[in-house]
Amino acid sequence: MTESRSFACLLSFDRRYRGHFMVVIVFLQLFTATGPAYTYSILFVSVQEEFAAGAALTGWLGSLAAALIFCSPISPVLIKRLGPRVVAMLGAALLSCGLVATSFVPALAYAFLTFGVLVGVGGNFIFQSGVKVIFDWYPRENCSRATAGALLGPSVGILAFAPLLNALITAYGWRNALRIIGGGCFVISAACGAFIASPTEEKTRENGVEEGKDASTDPASEVAADDSTEGATFRRTLARVLLRADTWLWLIGFMLSSLGWAFFIINYASFMEYDRGFTPNQVTVSLVLGAVGEILGKLLFSIFGDRLPCLKIYAVAVTGILGAVASGLVTVLYSVTAMYIFSFVVGFVRGVSYVCPYPAAMEIFGDFGSDIVTMLLLVPIGIGLFIGGPLTGGLYDLTGDYTLSLLIVAAIFVCSTVSLMIIPLKRRLETRRVARNSHGASVDASKVPAETPVAGDSLDLRGTNSHNPHRGQNKSRQLFVG
């Protein structure tokens, strides 16, 4: 009797805090998925010296890996077919194999396959599975808090991998360092991936146990029967989203923002070493301070993000302006102390800029489902990172320093902010126009369809929809049924 009561209490605790547990699991998954690619700036110097390659070509290797982590066309299809758990486990294997295989490459060209493709695609399988699970568990309420908590993984990854990679390279060389990190990443990713699950999978499993149904037959038959319907619905929904002007404003603006931040991921360590003459230890300290600032920025947003009195896209725009200021300011900083302070502050801004687009996208596009939102988030990040590394590295090869690159990055941040700010302005004007036309025609309010405003129910121009947190979910279900 006591054992059954204890089991019931444990089951109740598991049901209540399963979503919190998933945030921790995804945090650890993103820690390993992005750690090696995000600290490529430390590996950058060793690889460039080993193969005597230019900054543009060497930087492109890191850009390719970072881009594929966010922008892979394969993972959405696999996640819909196999589920996030299987895809995350497959990603752990690819990521680890890519790191180990890179340690054996005889030329830089082979590293584009091993590090660029395998590490990037493996990290994408892990990252996209984790982000989709977070959106499934927290589609509206506490979305900012959950995404901020999970997205602490990349920041902690930089904080841990930067000194670890630097120490391993100093002690054993960069090839042995990659072998050690590859083995560690596989252990952590595979262990966490075994527990990842979406809410629908949990409900199916519980219903099968509690109601005495054959859980191995009924869910499988339902999935097999609905596969073609879901695929067709997803394609129709995607086509509707891509016909909207604000979708392209978001994609362009967020892509430019990611392109700007790519400098601080790919070339920042090279900038400090070549343009400022810092030692490897000073570079590592700067990166660690940046990671600490990034963690604090994400923690702050996790606390106050859901309480903002405005749309979260305004927070994305503000980080773009601050990124432009930072890119211009760093060109006149030379002392070690000033660079330490700058690294911490820019890390804080970067932390907020990394996490606030996720709930911002859910506010704007949440009615179209988590699959669409995940795609609209990760694709522009991947494209921006893919272009950013070669762009800034190529300008360095042409000019001999990063000054011109940083000025162009500042201009890119400004363009990103302008593109993103047009979205709420456009929707506000369209809402006013609809209201004015309705008033002029004296149309009865009950005859006006609920979806007339282009803004949609998910975009409250006052920046809050807390009075009815389930409204967007109901619309999303209606959209996918139709």
Secondary structure, 3 states (H helix, E strand, C coil): CHHHHHHHHHHHHHHHHHHHHHHHHHHHHHHHHHHHHHCHHHHHHHHHHHHCCCHHHHHHHHHHHHHHHHCCCCHHHHHHHHCHHHHHHHHHHHHHHHHHHHCCCCCHHHHHHHHHHHHHHHHHHHHHHHHHHHHHHCCCCCHHHHHHHHCHHHHHHHHHHHHHHHHHHHHHCHHHHHHHHHHHHHHHHHHHHCCCCCHHHHHHHHHHHHCCCCCCCHHHHHHHHHHHHHHHHHHHHHHHHHCCHHHHHHHHHHHHHHHHHHHHHHHHHHHHHHHCCCCHHHHHHHHHHHHHHHHHHHHHHHHHHHHCCCCHHHHHHHHHHHHHHHHHHHHHCCCHHHHHHHHHHHHHHHHHHHHCHHHHHHHHHHHHCHHHHHHHHHHHHHHHHHHHHHHHHHHHHHHCCCHHHHHHHHHHHHHHHHHHHHHHHHHHHHHHHHHHHHHHCCCCHHHCCCCCCCCCCCCCCCCCCCCCCCHHHHHHHHHHHC
